[in-house]
Amino acid sequence: MRKNFLTVALLAGLAGGAAAQQPADPPGPKVGDMAPDFSLSGATRYGLLQEPVRLSQYRGEVIVLAFFSRARTRG
Amino acid sequence: MEAYRDQYATLFNNGRGVVVIAISADADTMQAAWARESGFPMLFVSDPDGTVGTVYGAFNPNSRTDDRSLFVIDQNGRIAHTFRPFRALAAPDYQALGEAVTRLLPPAASEERDPGG
C-alpha cells in the first residue's frame, strides 16, 4: 500500500513537473506592443550626458535596446 | 558589448538610422568608465533600481541585475523583435539581430549596407 502511494506520488510529481516545464511567456512587452518609455541617466564613452535619455526621443529611428547584467563582464 | 562594438558597422548600419542603447543596473559613472576604456560606440543608460528592467521583464530582484533581453524597436516605437535572452556568444543571434534591424531600415539604407553582387 505504501509502495503504491509512493509510486502514485512520484508519478504525480513528474506529471506536475512536466506541466511546469512548459515554457511560459517571459514577462515584459511583446512584439507589436508599444515599447514602454523611460527617462534615465545616460552615458557614452565621452562621459555622462547632461540631460536624461528618453526612449521616445529616438522615435523615427530603429532602436536596439540591449539589457546586460553588469559592466566589465561578458554579460 | 565587445561584439556590439566590433560589429557595429555591420549590425547597426554604422549608426545611421539606428540607435543602440545598452541598459543595466550599473551606476552611470561605471558605464561611462567602461565605455571609455573599451571604446564602445553605443549609448548607455543607468537603471539602478531596476524600475525599467522590471517593466521590460529583464530585471532579477534577487541578483538586482538585468538578464540579456534585447528588444528591437521600430521607428513608430513598437517592439519589432525580441531576443529573450540575446546570446552574446552565438553567431546565429547576431545574424538574426542584423536581419531584424535591416528589415526595418529604408531600402536605400539596407542596399547601401549590402550592395550585393
N, CA and C atoms of all chains as a GROMACS GRO file, in nm:
protein
  576
    1MET      N    1   0.085  -0.120   0.000
    1MET     CA    2   0.000   0.000   0.000
    1MET      C    3   0.089   0.126   0.000
    2ARG      N    4   0.190   0.124   0.090
    2ARG     CA    5   0.278   0.241   0.098
    2ARG      C    6   0.358   0.257  -0.029
    3LYS      N    7   0.400   0.141  -0.084
    3LYS     CA    8   0.477   0.148  -0.208
    3LYS      C    9   0.391   0.205  -0.319
    4ASN      N   10   0.263   0.163  -0.324
    4ASN     CA   11   0.174   0.216  -0.427
    4ASN      C   12   0.155   0.365  -0.408
    5PHE      N   13   0.141   0.408  -0.284
    5PHE     CA   14   0.124   0.550  -0.257
    5PHE      C   15   0.244   0.628  -0.304
    6LEU      N   16   0.362   0.575  -0.277
    6LEU     CA   17   0.484   0.644  -0.320
    6LEU      C   18   0.495   0.649  -0.471
    7THR      N   19   0.452   0.538  -0.535
    7THR     CA   20   0.456   0.534  -0.681
    7THR      C   21   0.363   0.639  -0.739
    8VAL      N   22   0.241   0.646  -0.683
    8VAL     CA   23   0.145   0.744  -0.733
    8VAL      C   24   0.197   0.885  -0.709
    9ALA      N   25   0.254   0.909  -0.590
    9ALA     CA   26   0.305   1.042  -0.558
    9ALA      C   27   0.417   1.080  -0.654
   10LEU      N   28   0.502   0.982  -0.685
   10LEU     CA   29   0.614   1.009  -0.776
   10LEU      C   30   0.562   1.044  -0.914
   11LEU      N   31   0.465   0.965  -0.961
   11LEU     CA   32   0.410   0.992  -1.094
   11LEU      C   33   0.340   1.128  -1.098
   12ALA      N   34   0.268   1.160  -0.991
   12ALA     CA   35   0.200   1.290  -0.985
   12ALA      C   36   0.302   1.402  -0.987
   13GLY      N   37   0.413   1.382  -0.914
   13GLY     CA   38   0.517   1.484  -0.913
   13GLY      C   39   0.579   1.502  -1.050
   14LEU      N   40   0.601   1.392  -1.119
   14LEU     CA   41   0.659   1.400  -1.253
   14LEU      C   42   0.563   1.471  -1.348
   15ALA      N   43   0.436   1.436  -1.336
   15ALA     CA   44   0.337   1.500  -1.424
   15ALA      C   45   0.332   1.650  -1.398
   16GLY      N   46   0.331   1.684  -1.269
   16GLY     CA   47   0.329   1.826  -1.233
   16GLY      C   48   0.455   1.897  -1.283
   17GLY      N   49   0.567   1.824  -1.269
   17GLY     CA   50   0.693   1.881  -1.316
   17GLY      C   51   0.692   1.900  -1.467
   18ALA      N   52   0.636   1.801  -1.536
   18ALA     CA   53   0.631   1.811  -1.682
   18ALA      C   54   0.546   1.930  -1.723
   19ALA      N   55   0.434   1.949  -1.652
   19ALA     CA   56   0.347   2.062  -1.686
   19ALA      C   57   0.420   2.193  -1.657
   20ALA      N   58   0.495   2.195  -1.544
   20ALA     CA   59   0.564   2.319  -1.509
   20ALA      C   60   0.675   2.350  -1.607
   21GLN      N   61   0.724   2.248  -1.681
   21GLN     CA   62   0.834   2.272  -1.773
   21GLN      C   63   0.787   2.337  -1.902
   22GLN      N   64   0.656   2.345  -1.925
   22GLN     CA   65   0.607   2.417  -2.042
   22GLN      C   66   0.657   2.560  -2.030
   23PRO      N   67   0.734   2.609  -2.131
   23PRO     CA   68   0.792   2.743  -2.120
   23PRO      C   69   0.682   2.848  -2.117
   24ALA      N   70   0.685   2.930  -2.015
   24ALA     CA   71   0.589   3.039  -2.005
   24ALA      C   72   0.645   3.158  -2.082
   25ASP      N   73   0.554   3.243  -2.131
   25ASP     CA   74   0.598   3.365  -2.196
   25ASP      C   75   0.674   3.448  -2.094
   26PRO      N   76   0.791   3.500  -2.132
   26PRO     CA   77   0.862   3.586  -2.038
   26PRO      C   78   0.782   3.713  -2.016
   27PRO      N   79   0.795   3.774  -1.898
   27PRO     CA   80   0.723   3.899  -1.873
   27PRO      C   81   0.779   4.011  -1.960
   28GLY      N   82   0.705   4.116  -1.974
   28GLY     CA   83   0.753   4.230  -2.049
   28GLY      C   84   0.678   4.245  -2.180
   29PRO      N   85   0.710   4.350  -2.255
   29PRO     CA   86   0.638   4.379  -2.378
   29PRO      C   87   0.664   4.273  -2.486
   30LYS      N   88   0.563   4.253  -2.567
   30LYS     CA   89   0.570   4.154  -2.674
   30LYS      C   90   0.580   4.226  -2.809
   31VAL      N   91   0.612   4.148  -2.912
   31VAL     CA   92   0.617   4.205  -3.047
   31VAL      C   93   0.481   4.266  -3.080
   32GLY      N   94   0.486   4.388  -3.129
   32GLY     CA   95   0.363   4.460  -3.160
   32GLY      C   96   0.323   4.560  -3.054
   33ASP      N   97   0.368   4.538  -2.931
   33ASP     CA   98   0.337   4.632  -2.823
   33ASP      C   99   0.417   4.760  -2.840
   34MET      N  100   0.365   4.868  -2.788
   34MET     CA  101   0.445   4.989  -2.780
   34MET      C  102   0.555   4.966  -2.675
   35ALA      N  103   0.678   5.004  -2.710
   35ALA     CA  104   0.788   4.990  -2.614
   35ALA      C  105   0.766   5.089  -2.501
   36PRO      N  106   0.766   5.041  -2.375
   36PRO     CA  107   0.746   5.134  -2.264
   36PRO      C  108   0.852   5.243  -2.263
   37ASP      N  109   0.808   5.365  -2.249
   37ASP     CA  110   0.901   5.477  -2.250
   37ASP      C  111   0.974   5.484  -2.116
   38PHE      N  112   1.086   5.550  -2.115
   38PHE     CA  113   1.159   5.571  -1.991
   38PHE      C  114   1.244   5.697  -2.005
   39SER      N  115   1.292   5.746  -1.891
   39SER     CA  116   1.382   5.860  -1.885
   39SER      C  117   1.488   5.825  -1.782
   40LEU      N  118   1.610   5.802  -1.829
   40LEU     CA  119   1.717   5.755  -1.742
   40LEU      C  120   1.845   5.833  -1.766
   41SER      N  121   1.930   5.835  -1.666
   41SER     CA  122   2.060   5.898  -1.681
   41SER      C  123   2.142   5.822  -1.784
   42GLY      N  124   2.210   5.896  -1.870
   42GLY     CA  125   2.282   5.833  -1.978
   42GLY      C  126   2.431   5.864  -1.976
   43ALA      N  127   2.504   5.782  -2.050
   43ALA     CA  128   2.649   5.799  -2.059
   43ALA      C  129   2.697   5.745  -2.193
   44THR      N  130   2.808   5.799  -2.238
   44THR     CA  131   2.877   5.746  -2.355
   44THR      C  132   3.025   5.736  -2.319
   45ARG      N  133   3.105   5.695  -2.416
   45ARG     CA  134   3.248   5.685  -2.390
   45ARG      C  135   3.310   5.822  -2.363
   46TYR      N  136   3.235   5.928  -2.396
   46TYR     CA  137   3.285   6.063  -2.373
   46TYR      C  138   3.244   6.119  -2.237
   47GLY      N  139   3.166   6.043  -2.162
   47GLY     CA  140   3.127   6.086  -2.030
   47GLY      C  141   2.977   6.085  -2.008
   48LEU      N  142   2.937   6.139  -1.893
   48LEU     CA  143   2.795   6.143  -1.858
   48LEU      C  144   2.722   6.246  -1.945
   49LEU      N  145   2.597   6.215  -1.977
   49LEU     CA  146   2.517   6.308  -2.054
   49LEU      C  147   2.453   6.410  -1.960
   50GLN      N  148   2.437   6.531  -2.010
   50GLN     CA  149   2.382   6.638  -1.927
   50GLN      C  150   2.234   6.616  -1.899
   51GLU      N  151   2.163   6.569  -2.000
   51GLU     CA  152   2.018   6.552  -1.988
   51GLU      C  153   1.984   6.402  -1.983
   52PRO      N  154   1.875   6.367  -1.914
   52PRO     CA  155   1.832   6.227  -1.916
   52PRO      C  156   1.802   6.181  -2.059
   53VAL      N  157   1.816   6.053  -2.080
   53VAL     CA  158   1.783   5.992  -2.209
   53VAL      C  159   1.641   5.940  -2.202
   54ARG      N  160   1.560   5.984  -2.297
   54ARG     CA  161   1.421   5.935  -2.304
   54ARG      C  162   1.409   5.848  -2.428
   55LEU      N  163   1.353   5.730  -2.412
   55LEU     CA  164   1.339   5.638  -2.526
   55LEU      C  165   1.265   5.705  -2.640
   56SER      N  166   1.160   5.778  -2.608
   56SER     CA  167   1.075   5.836  -2.713
   56SER      C  168   1.145   5.945  -2.792
   57GLN      N  169   1.258   5.995  -2.745
   57GLN     CA  170   1.328   6.098  -2.822
   57GLN      C  171   1.389   6.039  -2.948
   58TYR      N  172   1.394   5.907  -2.956
   58TYR     CA  173   1.451   5.842  -3.073
   58TYR      C  174   1.343   5.789  -3.168
   59ARG      N  175   1.219   5.837  -3.149
   59ARG     CA  176   1.113   5.799  -3.242
   59ARG      C  177   1.156   5.842  -3.382
   60GLY      N  178   1.137   5.753  -3.477
   60GLY     CA  179   1.181   5.780  -3.614
   60GLY      C  180   1.307   5.702  -3.650
   61GLU      N  181   1.374   5.648  -3.548
   61GLU     CA  182   1.491   5.564  -3.570
   61GLU      C  183   1.461   5.423  -3.519
   62VAL      N  184   1.538   5.329  -3.571
   62VAL     CA  185   1.532   5.193  -3.517
   62VAL      C  186   1.613   5.192  -3.388
   63ILE      N  187   1.557   5.136  -3.283
   63ILE     CA  188   1.626   5.131  -3.154
   63ILE      C  189   1.655   4.986  -3.119
   64VAL      N  190   1.779   4.961  -3.082
   64VAL     CA  191   1.817   4.831  -3.028
   64VAL      C  192   1.838   4.852  -2.879
   65LEU      N  193   1.747   4.801  -2.797
   65LEU     CA  194   1.754   4.818  -2.652
   65LEU      C  195   1.808   4.688  -2.593
   66ALA      N  196   1.933   4.694  -2.549
   66ALA     CA  197   2.004   4.573  -2.506
   66ALA      C  198   2.030   4.578  -2.356
   67PHE      N  199   1.961   4.490  -2.283
   67PHE     CA  200   1.988   4.478  -2.140
   67PHE      C  201   2.113   4.394  -2.118
   68PHE      N  202   2.189   4.429  -2.017
   68PHE     CA  203   2.303   4.346  -1.979
   68PHE      C  204   2.316   4.348  -1.828
   69SER      N  205   2.387   4.246  -1.776
   69SER     CA  206   2.383   4.225  -1.631
   69SER      C  207   2.477   4.316  -1.556
   70ARG      N  208   2.600   4.330  -1.604
   70ARG     CA  209   2.695   4.407  -1.525
   70ARG      C  210   2.808   4.454  -1.613
   71ALA      N  211   2.850   4.578  -1.591
   71ALA     CA  212   2.961   4.633  -1.668
   71ALA      C  213   3.089   4.554  -1.640
   72ARG      N  214   3.175   4.556  -1.738
   72ARG     CA  215   3.306   4.492  -1.728
   72ARG      C  216   3.295   4.340  -1.715
   73THR      N  217   3.181   4.286  -1.764
   73THR     CA  218   3.169   4.141  -1.773
   73THR      C  219   3.123   4.109  -1.914
   74ARG      N  220   3.123   3.983  -1.948
   74ARG     CA  221   3.076   3.946  -2.081
   74ARG      C  222   2.925   3.951  -2.087
   75GLY      N  223   2.859   3.966  -1.966
   75GLY     CA  224   2.712   3.971  -1.963
   75GLY      C  225   2.664   4.106  -2.007
   76MET      N  226   2.912   4.319  -2.511
   76MET     CA  227   2.929   4.457  -2.556
   76MET      C  228   3.043   4.468  -2.657
   77GLU      N  229   3.146   4.384  -2.637
   77GLU     CA  230   3.258   4.389  -2.729
   77GLU      C  231   3.214   4.355  -2.870
   78ALA      N  232   3.128   4.255  -2.880
   78ALA     CA  233   3.081   4.216  -3.013
   78ALA      C  234   2.996   4.327  -3.075
   79TYR      N  235   2.915   4.395  -2.995
   79TYR     CA  236   2.839   4.508  -3.047
   79TYR      C  237   2.935   4.612  -3.106
   80ARG      N  238   3.042   4.640  -3.032
   80ARG     CA  239   3.139   4.739  -3.077
   80ARG      C  240   3.206   4.694  -3.205
   81ASP      N  241   3.250   4.568  -3.207
   81ASP     CA  242   3.329   4.520  -3.319
   81ASP      C  243   3.244   4.502  -3.445
   82GLN      N  244   3.116   4.476  -3.429
   82GLN     CA  245   3.031   4.455  -3.546
   82GLN      C  246   2.933   4.569  -3.565
   83TYR      N  247   2.963   4.684  -3.504
   83TYR     CA  248   2.868   4.795  -3.504
   83TYR      C  249   2.830   4.837  -3.646
   84ALA      N  250   2.931   4.849  -3.733
   84ALA     CA  251   2.903   4.895  -3.868
   84ALA      C  252   2.815   4.795  -3.942
   85THR      N  253   2.843   4.668  -3.923
   85THR     CA  254   2.771   4.564  -3.996
   85THR      C  255   2.631   4.545  -3.940
   86LEU      N  256   2.621   4.535  -3.809
   86LEU     CA  257   2.493   4.505  -3.747
   86LEU      C  258   2.397   4.624  -3.751
   87PHE      N  259   2.451   4.744  -3.729
   87PHE     CA  260   2.365   4.858  -3.700
   87PHE      C  261   2.378   4.970  -3.802
   88ASN      N  262   2.411   4.931  -3.926
   88ASN     CA  263   2.418   5.031  -4.034
   88ASN      C  264   2.510   5.147  -3.996
   89ASN      N  265   2.613   5.113  -3.918
   89ASN     CA  266   2.708   5.212  -3.869
   89ASN      C  267   2.638   5.328  -3.798
   90GLY      N  268   2.529   5.300  -3.734
   90GLY     CA  269   2.457   5.400  -3.657
   90GLY      C  270   2.365   5.490  -3.738
   91ARG      N  271   2.355   5.468  -3.868
   91ARG     CA  272   2.269   5.554  -3.949
   91ARG      C  273   2.125   5.504  -3.941
   92GLY      N  274   2.040   5.584  -3.878
   92GLY     CA  275   1.900   5.545  -3.862
   92GLY      C  276   1.879   5.442  -3.753
   93VAL      N  277   1.986   5.408  -3.682
   93VAL     CA  278   1.978   5.306  -3.577
   93VAL      C  279   2.047   5.362  -3.454
   94VAL      N  280   1.985   5.346  -3.340
   94VAL     CA  281   2.049   5.383  -3.214
   94VAL      C  282   2.052   5.260  -3.123
   95VAL      N  283   2.169   5.231  -3.072
   95VAL     CA  284   2.184   5.118  -2.981
   95VAL      C  285   2.192   5.173  -2.839
   96ILE      N  286   2.103   5.127  -2.754
   96ILE     CA  287   2.101   5.170  -2.614
   96ILE      C  288   2.127   5.048  -2.526
   97ALA      N  289   2.237   5.051  -2.454
   97ALA     CA  290   2.271   4.945  -2.361
   97ALA      C  291   2.224   4.987  -2.223
   98ILE      N  292   2.151   4.900  -2.154
   98ILE     CA  293   2.090   4.936  -2.026
   98ILE      C  294   2.123   4.831  -1.921
   99SER      N  295   2.161   4.879  -1.803
   99SER     CA  296   2.190   4.789  -1.692
   99SER      C  297   2.162   4.864  -1.561
  100ALA      N  298   2.176   4.789  -1.452
  100ALA     CA  299   2.156   4.849  -1.320
  100ALA      C  300   2.285   4.913  -1.267
  101ASP      N  301   2.390   4.912  -1.348
  101ASP     CA  302   2.514   4.978  -1.305
  101ASP      C  303   2.494   5.129  -1.293
  102ALA      N  304   2.573   5.191  -1.208
  102ALA     CA  305   2.573   5.337  -1.200
  102ALA      C  306   2.621   5.396  -1.332
  103ASP      N  307   2.570   5.515  -1.364
  103ASP     CA  308   2.608   5.577  -1.491
  103ASP      C  309   2.758   5.603  -1.497
  104THR      N  310   2.819   5.633  -1.384
  104THR     CA  311   2.964   5.657  -1.382
  104THR      C  312   3.041   5.530  -1.418
  105MET      N  313   2.991   5.416  -1.372
  105MET     CA  314   3.054   5.288  -1.407
  105MET      C  315   3.041   5.261  -1.556
  106GLN      N  316   2.923   5.285  -1.608
  106GLN     CA  317   2.900   5.264  -1.751
  106GLN      C  318   2.989   5.356  -1.834
  107ALA      N  319   3.000   5.482  -1.794
  107ALA     CA  320   3.083   5.578  -1.868
  107ALA      C  321   3.229   5.535  -1.867
  108ALA      N  322   3.276   5.490  -1.752
  108ALA     CA  323   3.416   5.446  -1.741
  108ALA      C  324   3.441   5.326  -1.829
  109TRP      N  325   3.351   5.231  -1.825
  109TRP     CA  326   3.367   5.110  -1.907
  109TRP      C  327   3.361   5.144  -2.056
  110ALA      N  328   3.269   5.231  -2.092
  110ALA     CA  329   3.257   5.271  -2.233
  110ALA      C  330   3.384   5.340  -2.280
  111ARG      N  331   3.439   5.425  -2.195
  111ARG     CA  332   3.562   5.496  -2.232
  111ARG      C  333   3.678   5.398  -2.246
  112GLU      N  334   3.692   5.308  -2.151
  112GLU     CA  335   3.803   5.212  -2.153
  112GLU      C  336   3.798   5.122  -2.275
  113SER      N  337   3.676   5.084  -2.313
  113SER     CA  338   3.662   4.984  -2.418
  113SER      C  339   3.627   5.045  -2.553
  114GLY      N  340   3.605   5.176  -2.556
  114GLY     CA  341   3.573   5.240  -2.683
  114GLY      C  342   3.438   5.201  -2.739
  115PHE      N  343   3.341   5.177  -2.651
  115PHE     CA  344   3.209   5.136  -2.700
  115PHE      C  345   3.139   5.254  -2.767
  116PRO      N  346   3.083   5.231  -2.886
  116PRO     CA  347   3.018   5.340  -2.956
  116PRO      C  348   2.873   5.363  -2.916
  117MET      N  349   2.815   5.271  -2.838
  117MET     CA  350   2.673   5.282  -2.811
  117MET      C  351   2.644   5.372  -2.692
  118LEU      N  352   2.518   5.407  -2.679
  118LEU     CA  353   2.469   5.487  -2.568
  118LEU      C  354   2.435   5.394  -2.451
  119PHE      N  355   2.469   5.437  -2.330
  119PHE     CA  356   2.435   5.361  -2.211
  119PHE      C  357   2.333   5.438  -2.129
  120VAL      N  358   2.241   5.366  -2.067
  120VAL     CA  359   2.151   5.427  -1.970
  120VAL      C  360   2.153   5.344  -1.842
  121SER      N  361   2.143   5.415  -1.730
  121SER     CA  362   2.155   5.352  -1.600
  121SER      C  363   2.019   5.336  -1.534
  122ASP      N  364   1.988   5.215  -1.491
  122ASP     CA  365   1.860   5.182  -1.428
  122ASP      C  366   1.889   5.116  -1.294
  123PRO      N  367   1.943   5.189  -1.198
  123PRO     CA  368   1.997   5.127  -1.077
  123PRO      C  369   1.895   5.057  -0.989
  124ASP      N  370   1.770   5.103  -0.989
  124ASP     CA  371   1.672   5.036  -0.904
  124ASP      C  372   1.591   4.934  -0.981
  125GLY      N  373   1.622   4.914  -1.108
  125GLY     CA  374   1.557   4.810  -1.186
  125GLY      C  375   1.415   4.842  -1.226
  126THR      N  376   1.374   4.966  -1.216
  126THR     CA  377   1.236   5.001  -1.250
  126THR      C  378   1.206   4.971  -1.396
  127VAL      N  379   1.291   5.018  -1.485
  127VAL     CA  380   1.270   4.995  -1.628
  127VAL      C  381   1.293   4.848  -1.661
  128GLY      N  382   1.393   4.789  -1.601
  128GLY     CA  383   1.418   4.646  -1.623
  128GLY      C  384   1.299   4.561  -1.584
  129THR      N  385   1.231   4.600  -1.479
  129THR     CA  386   1.113   4.527  -1.434
  129THR      C  387   1.000   4.541  -1.536
  130VAL      N  388   0.979   4.660  -1.587
  130VAL     CA  389   0.874   4.683  -1.687
  130VAL      C  390   0.900   4.598  -1.812
  131TYR      N  391   1.026   4.585  -1.847
  131TYR     CA  392   1.062   4.506  -1.966
  131TYR      C  393   1.081   4.358  -1.934
  132GLY      N  394   1.062   4.320  -1.809
  132GLY     CA  395   1.073   4.180  -1.773
  132GLY      C  396   1.215   4.128  -1.772
  133ALA      N  397   1.312   4.218  -1.757
  133ALA     CA  398   1.452   4.178  -1.764
  133ALA      C  399   1.521   4.178  -1.628
  134PHE      N  400   1.462   4.243  -1.529
  134PHE     CA  401   1.530   4.263  -1.401
  134PHE      C  402   1.507   4.146  -1.307
  135ASN      N  403   1.614   4.098  -1.245
  135ASN     CA  404   1.606   3.993  -1.144
  135ASN      C  405   1.621   4.058  -1.007
  136PRO      N  406   1.515   4.061  -0.926
  136PRO     CA  407   1.523   4.130  -0.797
  136PRO      C  408   1.616   4.061  -0.697
  137ASN      N  409   1.644   3.933  -0.720
  137ASN     CA  410   1.733   3.862  -0.627
  137ASN      C  411   1.878   3.904  -0.650
  138SER      N  412   1.920   3.902  -0.774
  138SER     CA  413   2.058   3.942  -0.805
  138SER      C  414   2.070   4.092  -0.828
  139ARG      N  415   1.955   4.158  -0.844
  139ARG     CA  416   1.949   4.301  -0.871
  139ARG      C  417   2.029   4.336  -0.996
  140THR      N  418   2.021   4.248  -1.094
  140THR     CA  419   2.081   4.274  -1.224
  140THR      C  420   1.980   4.240  -1.332
  141ASP      N  421   2.007   4.286  -1.453
  141ASP     CA  422   1.922   4.253  -1.566
  141ASP      C  423   1.972   4.127  -1.635
  142ASP      N  424   1.880   4.059  -1.703
  142ASP     CA  425   1.922   3.948  -1.787
  142ASP      C  426   1.962   4.006  -1.922
  143ARG      N  427   1.976   3.918  -2.022
  143ARG     CA  428   2.027   3.964  -2.152
  143ARG      C  429   1.915   3.982  -2.254
  144SER      N  430   1.801   4.025  -2.208
  144SER     CA  431   1.693   4.053  -2.302
  144SER      C  432   1.732   4.165  -2.397
  145LEU      N  433   1.688   4.152  -2.520
  145LEU     CA  434   1.716   4.254  -2.620
  145LEU      C  435   1.589   4.279  -2.699
  146PHE      N  436   1.558   4.405  -2.720
  146PHE     CA  437   1.437   4.444  -2.792
  146PHE      C  438   1.475   4.531  -2.911
  147VAL      N  439   1.424   4.494  -3.028
  147VAL     CA  440   1.439   4.579  -3.146
  147VAL      C  441   1.308   4.656  -3.161
  148ILE      N  442   1.319   4.788  -3.162
  148ILE     CA  443   1.201   4.876  -3.162
  148ILE      C  444   1.197   4.952  -3.294
  149ASP      N  445   1.081   4.952  -3.358
  149ASP     CA  446   1.074   5.016  -3.490
  149ASP      C  447   1.061   5.167  -3.478
  150GLN      N  448   1.054   5.231  -3.592
  150GLN     CA  449   1.055   5.377  -3.596
  150GLN      C  450   0.928   5.439  -3.536
  151ASN      N  451   0.824   5.356  -3.519
  151ASN     CA  452   0.700   5.404  -3.458
  151ASN      C  453   0.692   5.374  -3.308
  152GLY      N  454   0.801   5.320  -3.255
  152GLY     CA  455   0.804   5.293  -3.113
  152GLY      C  456   0.746   5.159  -3.073
  153ARG      N  457   0.724   5.071  -3.169
  153ARG     CA  458   0.668   4.939  -3.138
  153ARG      C  459   0.776   4.833  -3.135
  154ILE      N  460   0.758   4.733  -3.050
  154ILE     CA  461   0.850   4.621  -3.043
  154ILE      C  462   0.841   4.543  -3.173
  155ALA      N  463   0.952   4.528  -3.243
  155ALA     CA  464   0.954   4.457  -3.371
  155ALA      C  465   1.013   4.317  -3.356
  156HIS      N  466   1.100   4.299  -3.259
  156HIS     CA  467   1.166   4.168  -3.242
  156HIS      C  468   1.219   4.162  -3.099
  157THR      N  469   1.216   4.042  -3.044
  157THR     CA  470   1.273   4.025  -2.910
  157THR      C  471   1.370   3.908  -2.910
  158PHE      N  472   1.470   3.918  -2.829
  158PHE     CA  473   1.562   3.808  -2.800
  158PHE      C  474   1.558   3.790  -2.648
  159ARG      N  475   1.510   3.675  -2.604
  159ARG     CA  476   1.492   3.653  -2.462
  159ARG      C  477   1.553   3.521  -2.417
  160PRO      N  478   1.684   3.509  -2.401
  160PRO     CA  479   1.783   3.617  -2.399
  160PRO      C  480   1.852   3.631  -2.533
  161PHE      N  481   1.928   3.737  -2.547
  161PHE     CA  482   2.019   3.751  -2.660
  161PHE      C  483   2.149   3.682  -2.621
  162ARG      N  484   2.191   3.586  -2.702
  162ARG     CA  485   2.310   3.508  -2.668
  162ARG      C  486   2.432   3.577  -2.730
  163ALA      N  487   2.506   3.645  -2.643
  163ALA     CA  488   2.614   3.731  -2.690
  163ALA      C  489   2.724   3.653  -2.761
  164LEU      N  490   2.736   3.524  -2.734
  164LEU     CA  491   2.844   3.446  -2.792
  164LEU      C  492   2.796   3.359  -2.908
  165ALA      N  493   2.674   3.380  -2.953
  165ALA     CA  494   2.617   3.296  -3.057
  165ALA      C  495   2.606   3.372  -3.188
  166ALA      N  496   2.680   3.326  -3.288
  166ALA     CA  497   2.676   3.391  -3.419
  166ALA      C  498   2.536   3.396  -3.479
  167PRO      N  499   2.455   3.291  -3.466
  167PRO     CA  500   2.320   3.299  -3.524
  167PRO      C  501   2.237   3.413  -3.464
  168ASP      N  502   2.257   3.442  -3.337
  168ASP     CA  503   2.182   3.552  -3.276
  168ASP      C  504   2.224   3.685  -3.335
  169TYR      N  505   2.352   3.700  -3.360
  169TYR     CA  506   2.399   3.824  -3.422
  169TYR      C  507   2.346   3.838  -3.563
  170GLN      N  508   2.342   3.728  -3.634
  170GLN     CA  509   2.288   3.733  -3.770
  170GLN      C  510   2.140   3.771  -3.765
  171ALA      N  511   2.067   3.709  -3.674
  171ALA     CA  512   1.924   3.738  -3.663
  171ALA      C  513   1.902   3.884  -3.622
  172LEU      N  514   1.988   3.934  -3.536
  172LEU     CA  515   1.976   4.074  -3.494
  172LEU      C  516   2.000   4.168  -3.612
  173GLY      N  517   2.105   4.142  -3.688
  173GLY     CA  518   2.133   4.223  -3.806
  173GLY      C  519   2.017   4.222  -3.904
  174GLU      N  520   1.958   4.104  -3.922
  174GLU     CA  521   1.845   4.092  -4.014
  174GLU      C  522   1.723   4.166  -3.962
  175ALA      N  523   1.700   4.158  -3.831
  175ALA     CA  524   1.586   4.226  -3.772
  175ALA      C  525   1.598   4.377  -3.788
  176VAL      N  526   1.718   4.428  -3.774
  176VAL     CA  527   1.741   4.572  -3.792
  176VAL      C  528   1.727   4.611  -3.938
  177THR      N  529   1.787   4.532  -4.027
  177THR     CA  530   1.784   4.562  -4.170
  177THR      C  531   1.642   4.568  -4.222
  178ARG      N  532   1.556   4.478  -4.174
  178ARG     CA  533   1.416   4.474  -4.220
  178ARG      C  534   1.344   4.604  -4.193
  179LEU      N  535   1.388   4.675  -4.092
  179LEU     CA  536   1.318   4.798  -4.054
  179LEU      C  537   1.372   4.922  -4.123
  180LEU      N  538   1.490   4.909  -4.182
  180LEU     CA  539   1.552   5.026  -4.243
  180LEU      C  540   1.494   5.050  -4.381
  181PRO      N  541   1.496   5.176  -4.427
  181PRO     CA  542   1.451   5.205  -4.563
  181PRO      C  543   1.534   5.128  -4.664
  182PRO      N  544   1.481   5.092  -4.778
  182PRO     CA  545   1.553   5.010  -4.876
  182PRO      C  546   1.687   5.069  -4.916
  183ALA      N  547   1.697   5.198  -4.929
  183ALA     CA  548   1.824   5.259  -4.971
  183ALA      C  549   1.931   5.232  -4.868
  184ALA      N  550   1.894   5.240  -4.740
  184ALA     CA  551   1.991   5.218  -4.634
  184ALA      C  552   2.034   5.072  -4.633
  185SER      N  553   1.938   4.980  -4.650
  185SER     CA  554   1.975   4.839  -4.644
  185SER      C  555   2.055   4.799  -4.766
  186GLU      N  556   2.023   4.861  -4.883
  186GLU     CA  557   2.102   4.828  -5.002
  186GLU      C  558   2.244   4.880  -4.987
  187GLU      N  559   2.256   4.994  -4.921
  187GLU     CA  560   2.389   5.051  -4.903
  187GLU      C  561   2.473   4.962  -4.814
  188ARG      N  562   2.402   4.897  -4.718
  188ARG     CA  563   2.473   4.806  -4.628
  188ARG      C  564   2.519   4.683  -4.702
  189ASP      N  565   2.432   4.636  -4.795
  189ASP     CA  566   2.459   4.511  -4.862
  189ASP      C  567   2.440   4.531  -5.012
  190PRO      N  568   2.540   4.585  -5.078
  190PRO     CA  569   2.525   4.616  -5.220
  190PRO      C  570   2.503   4.494  -5.305
  191GLY      N  571   2.531   4.375  -5.252
  191GLY     CA  572   2.510   4.252  -5.327
  191GLY      C  573   2.614   4.236  -5.435
  192GLY      N  574   2.590   4.153  -5.527
  192GLY     CA  575   2.681   4.126  -5.637
  192GLY      C  576   2.790   4.030  -5.599
   0.00000   0.00000   0.00000
